Amino acid sequence: MGIQIANLEEMEIARCQFIVKLVTSDGQKFEDLFSEVLGLSNTNFRPVKPQGSLGDRKNDGFDNVKGTYYQVYAPENLKLRQADALKKLKTDFLGLYNFWEKNNGFIIKSFYYVLNDKYKGAFPETEVALNELKQIYKDKLFDLFLCKHLEDVFLQLSIKDMCRVIGFIPSKDKVGKVDYSVLKQVVDYLLENMAPYSSNESYPTDPNFELKIKFNNLGNVPSGLLNIANIQRGKVEDYFKINSTFAKKRLQKKFSELYKEALKIFDLKTQADLIFFYILEKSFPKQDKLTQDAVLVLMAYYFEACDIFEEPKK
């Protein structure tokens, strides 16, 4: 019997397994993981093996068909090695360009600086350094390739290839009560990063947000909860900036499905509040007050994006 396509719950488990492997890999171990995933996703990808004292000629892997080149940097603590990362970025590309394109005729169309940022994002100075290279080599694309990008590539692999990378993927019914869901991960992030509300601060109102509340006939209690939660919506955006597109799409699908479920039970015109509380209750069972606050922030995010409730008609 062949390997079956995993359901979304098993995909979430596979994602967790990969993230653990990713953030615990440094140096050559991370480079090997990167090369394995890229090689499985792209038959044209070629890892470059260091050649004695000559090294890899500043090229850790490339796709010669597309002209895409990668240079990997994966120290144990990127924050402490920031200066080294910037120096390596510039010197490595110069070495790459001189050997591969200038001296040997390869065409470099795009260069990706691969960082094991451990889902913390890259420093602004790194973006500046890439832009400086772009100003010198105007015909080439320069960009970062972070953990979230490698995760996206991994999640596009077949289940068979995923298992090559992370090993066996257990089914949801065999992992006990451990919650591997994206929702749990985002809620945990929000609980750690939401700022306390202060009477000394003024919070701007969002006319479009208010318009949508009125358009959907939401009462005072849901309106108040959404408006308060909307203040923290930027924290959700911060999470998505450093995580894979899978996480965002998975949550979008979950809240959209809950909304559609509620519409089968309640009437939007007369029972909008019941729809709101249905989504709140079903999205994260066994909520305490703090967890509920975090879920409300997510609801405000997807409310604003029109994944739950209706967009006002122009």
C-alpha positions as CSV (number, residue, x, y, z in Angstrom):
1,M,0.0,0.0,0.0
2,G,1.4,3.4,-1.0
3,I,1.8,6.4,1.2
4,Q,-1.4,8.3,1.4
5,I,-1.8,12.1,1.2
6,A,-1.8,13.4,4.8
7,N,-4.8,15.2,6.1
8,L,-4.4,18.7,7.5
9,E,-3.9,17.4,11.1
10,E,-1.1,15.2,10.0
11,M,0.4,18.1,8.0
12,E,0.4,20.1,11.2
13,I,2.2,17.3,13.0
14,A,4.8,17.0,10.2
15,R,5.2,20.8,10.3
16,C,6.0,20.6,14.1
17,Q,8.5,17.8,13.5
18,F,10.2,19.8,10.8
19,I,10.3,23.0,12.9
20,V,12.0,21.2,15.8
21,K,14.6,19.7,13.4
22,L,15.1,23.1,11.8
23,V,15.7,25.2,14.9
24,T,18.0,22.6,16.5
25,S,20.2,22.4,13.4
26,D,23.3,24.7,13.2
27,G,26.3,24.9,10.9
28,Q,26.8,22.0,8.6
29,K,23.8,20.2,10.0
30,F,21.5,23.0,8.9
31,E,23.2,23.2,5.5
32,D,22.6,19.5,5.0
33,L,19.0,19.9,5.9
34,F,18.6,22.8,3.5
35,S,20.3,20.9,0.7
36,E,18.1,17.8,1.3
37,V,14.8,19.8,1.2
38,L,15.8,21.8,-1.8
39,G,17.1,18.7,-3.6
40,L,13.8,16.9,-3.1
41,S,11.8,19.9,-4.2
42,N,13.8,20.7,-7.3
43,T,15.6,18.1,-9.5
44,N,17.8,20.9,-10.9
45,F,19.2,21.8,-7.5
46,R,22.8,20.8,-7.0
47,P,24.6,21.1,-3.7
48,V,28.2,22.0,-3.9
49,K,30.7,19.9,-2.1
50,P,33.7,21.8,-0.6
51,Q,36.9,20.9,-2.5
52,G,39.7,20.9,0.1
53,S,41.3,24.2,0.8
54,L,39.4,25.8,-2.2
55,G,36.1,25.2,-0.3
56,D,32.8,25.5,-2.2
57,R,33.7,28.7,-4.0
58,K,31.1,30.6,-1.9
59,N,28.3,28.5,-3.4
60,D,26.4,26.1,-1.2
61,G,24.0,25.0,-3.9
62,F,22.5,26.3,-7.1
63,D,20.0,25.7,-9.9
64,N,21.9,26.4,-13.1
65,V,18.8,26.2,-15.2
66,K,17.2,29.2,-13.4
67,G,20.5,30.8,-12.5
68,T,19.6,30.7,-8.8
69,Y,22.5,30.5,-6.2
70,Y,22.4,30.0,-2.4
71,Q,24.9,30.8,0.3
72,V,24.1,29.4,3.8
73,Y,25.0,30.9,7.1
74,A,23.7,29.1,10.2
75,P,25.5,30.0,13.5
76,E,24.2,28.8,16.8
77,N,23.3,32.3,17.8
78,L,22.7,34.6,14.8
79,K,22.2,37.7,17.1
80,L,25.7,37.3,18.5
81,R,27.2,36.8,15.0
82,Q,25.4,39.6,13.3
83,A,28.6,41.4,12.2
84,D,30.0,38.2,10.8
85,A,26.8,37.5,8.9
86,L,27.0,40.9,7.2
87,K,30.6,40.5,6.3
88,K,30.0,37.0,5.0
89,L,27.1,38.1,2.9
90,K,29.2,40.6,1.0
91,T,32.5,38.7,0.7
92,D,30.7,35.5,-0.2
93,F,28.8,37.0,-3.1
94,L,31.9,38.7,-4.4
95,G,33.7,35.3,-4.3
96,L,30.7,33.6,-5.9
97,Y,30.5,36.1,-8.7
98,N,34.3,36.1,-9.4
99,F,34.6,32.3,-9.6
100,W,31.3,31.2,-11.1
101,E,30.2,34.0,-13.4
102,K,33.3,36.2,-14.2
103,N,35.8,33.3,-14.5
104,N,33.7,30.3,-15.6
105,G,30.8,31.7,-17.5
106,F,27.9,30.7,-15.2
107,I,25.0,33.2,-15.2
108,I,23.9,34.3,-11.8
109,K,20.3,35.6,-12.1
110,S,19.4,35.5,-8.4
111,F,21.3,35.1,-5.1
112,Y,19.7,34.0,-1.9
113,Y,21.4,34.4,1.5
114,V,20.1,31.5,3.6
115,L,19.9,32.2,7.3
116,N,18.8,30.0,10.1
117,D,17.0,32.8,11.8
118,K,15.1,30.3,14.0
119,Y,11.9,32.1,13.2
120,K,13.0,35.4,14.6
121,G,13.5,37.3,11.4
122,A,16.6,38.9,9.9
123,F,18.2,42.1,11.1
124,P,17.4,45.3,9.1
125,E,21.2,45.7,8.4
126,T,21.0,42.5,6.4
127,E,18.3,43.9,4.2
128,V,20.4,47.0,3.7
129,A,23.5,45.0,2.7
130,L,21.4,43.1,0.1
131,N,20.2,46.3,-1.3
132,E,23.7,47.6,-1.6
133,L,24.6,44.6,-3.7
134,K,21.6,45.2,-5.8
135,Q,22.8,48.7,-6.6
136,I,26.1,47.3,-7.8
137,Y,24.8,44.3,-9.7
138,K,21.5,45.8,-11.1
139,D,20.7,42.8,-13.3
140,K,20.5,40.3,-10.4
141,L,17.9,39.5,-7.7
142,F,19.1,39.5,-4.1
143,D,16.9,38.2,-1.3
144,L,16.9,36.4,2.0
145,F,15.9,32.8,2.5
146,L,14.8,32.2,6.1
147,C,13.3,29.3,8.1
148,K,9.8,30.2,7.0
149,H,10.8,29.9,3.4
150,L,12.4,26.5,3.9
151,E,9.3,25.3,5.8
152,D,7.1,26.4,2.8
153,V,9.3,24.3,0.5
154,F,9.2,21.3,2.8
155,L,5.4,21.5,3.1
156,Q,5.1,21.3,-0.7
157,L,6.9,18.0,-0.8
158,S,5.2,14.6,-1.2
159,I,4.4,12.8,2.0
160,K,7.0,10.2,1.0
161,D,9.7,12.9,0.7
162,M,8.6,14.6,3.9
163,C,9.2,11.2,5.7
164,R,12.7,11.1,4.2
165,V,13.4,14.4,5.9
166,I,11.7,14.0,9.3
167,G,11.0,10.2,9.6
168,F,7.7,8.7,10.4
169,I,4.7,11.0,10.7
170,P,2.4,9.7,13.5
171,S,-1.4,9.9,12.9
172,K,-3.4,12.3,15.0
173,D,-5.1,9.5,17.1
174,K,-1.7,8.1,18.2
175,V,-0.2,11.3,19.7
176,G,-2.4,11.5,22.7
177,K,-3.6,14.9,23.9
178,V,-0.6,16.8,22.6
179,D,-1.9,19.8,20.5
180,Y,0.1,20.2,17.3
181,S,-2.2,22.7,15.7
182,V,-1.1,25.9,14.2
183,L,-3.8,27.6,16.2
184,K,-2.2,26.5,19.5
185,Q,1.2,27.8,18.3
186,V,-0.2,31.2,17.4
187,V,-2.1,31.5,20.6
188,D,1.0,30.7,22.6
189,Y,2.9,33.3,20.6
190,L,0.2,35.9,21.4
191,L,0.1,35.0,25.0
192,E,3.9,35.7,25.2
193,N,3.8,38.9,23.1
194,M,0.5,40.8,23.6
195,A,1.1,44.1,25.3
196,P,-0.9,45.1,28.3
197,Y,-3.6,47.7,27.7
198,S,-2.9,51.1,29.3
199,S,-5.2,54.1,30.1
200,N,-2.3,56.4,29.3
201,E,-2.4,55.4,25.6
202,S,-4.8,56.5,23.0
203,Y,-5.9,53.8,20.5
204,P,-6.9,54.9,17.0
205,T,-10.3,53.8,15.7
206,D,-10.6,52.0,12.4
207,P,-13.6,53.3,10.4
208,N,-13.6,50.3,8.1
209,F,-13.6,48.0,11.0
210,E,-16.6,49.8,12.6
211,L,-18.4,49.8,9.3
212,K,-18.1,46.0,9.0
213,I,-19.4,45.6,12.6
214,K,-22.5,47.6,11.8
215,F,-23.0,45.9,8.4
216,N,-23.0,42.5,10.1
217,N,-25.5,43.5,12.8
218,L,-23.2,42.7,15.7
219,G,-24.4,43.8,19.1
220,N,-22.6,45.7,21.8
221,V,-20.8,42.8,23.5
222,P,-19.2,41.3,20.3
223,S,-18.5,44.8,19.0
224,G,-16.7,45.7,22.2
225,L,-14.7,42.5,22.3
226,L,-13.6,42.8,18.7
227,N,-12.6,46.5,19.0
228,I,-10.5,45.7,22.1
229,A,-8.9,42.7,20.4
230,N,-8.3,44.7,17.2
231,I,-5.8,46.8,19.1
232,Q,-3.4,43.8,19.3
233,R,-4.0,42.7,15.7
234,G,-0.5,43.8,14.8
235,K,0.9,40.9,16.9
236,V,-0.7,38.4,14.6
237,E,0.9,40.2,11.6
238,D,4.2,40.0,13.4
239,Y,3.8,36.2,13.8
240,F,3.0,35.7,10.1
241,K,6.0,37.8,9.1
242,I,8.4,35.2,10.5
243,N,6.4,32.0,9.9
244,S,5.3,30.0,6.8
245,T,2.4,30.8,4.6
246,F,1.0,27.4,5.6
247,A,0.3,28.8,9.1
248,K,-1.7,31.8,7.8
249,K,-3.6,29.7,5.3
250,R,-4.4,27.0,7.8
251,L,-5.9,29.5,10.3
252,Q,-7.7,31.2,7.5
253,K,-9.3,27.9,6.5
254,K,-10.2,27.0,10.1
255,F,-12.0,30.3,10.9
256,S,-13.7,30.4,7.5
257,E,-15.0,26.8,8.1
258,L,-16.3,27.7,11.6
259,Y,-18.1,30.7,10.1
260,K,-19.7,28.6,7.4
261,E,-20.7,26.0,10.1
262,A,-22.3,28.8,12.1
263,L,-24.3,30.1,9.1
264,K,-25.9,26.7,8.8
265,I,-27.3,27.0,12.4
266,F,-27.9,30.8,12.8
267,D,-29.3,33.6,10.7
268,L,-26.8,36.3,10.0
269,K,-29.4,39.1,9.9
270,T,-31.0,38.3,13.3
271,Q,-28.4,36.1,15.1
272,A,-25.0,37.6,14.3
273,D,-24.0,37.6,18.0
274,L,-24.7,33.9,18.2
275,I,-22.5,33.3,15.2
276,F,-19.7,35.3,16.8
277,F,-19.9,33.3,20.1
278,Y,-20.1,30.0,18.2
279,I,-16.8,30.8,16.4
280,L,-15.2,31.9,19.7
281,E,-16.3,28.7,21.6
282,K,-15.5,26.3,18.8
283,S,-12.1,27.7,17.8
284,F,-10.3,26.7,20.9
285,P,-12.0,24.4,23.4
286,K,-11.4,24.7,27.2
287,Q,-10.4,28.4,27.0
288,D,-9.3,30.3,30.1
289,K,-9.6,34.1,30.1
290,L,-6.1,34.8,28.7
291,T,-6.4,32.2,26.0
292,Q,-9.8,33.6,25.0
293,D,-8.3,37.0,24.7
294,A,-5.7,35.6,22.3
295,V,-8.3,33.9,20.2
296,L,-10.3,37.1,20.1
297,V,-7.2,38.8,18.6
298,L,-7.1,36.2,15.9
299,M,-10.9,36.6,15.3
300,A,-10.3,40.4,14.9
301,Y,-7.6,39.7,12.4
302,Y,-9.7,37.4,10.3
303,F,-12.8,39.6,10.8
304,E,-10.8,42.5,9.3
305,A,-9.7,40.3,6.4
306,C,-13.3,39.3,5.7
307,D,-12.6,35.6,6.3
308,I,-15.4,35.6,9.0
309,F,-18.5,37.7,8.5
310,E,-19.4,39.6,5.4
311,E,-17.6,42.5,3.7
312,P,-19.7,45.6,3.5
313,K,-21.2,46.2,0.0
314,K,-20.1,49.4,-1.7
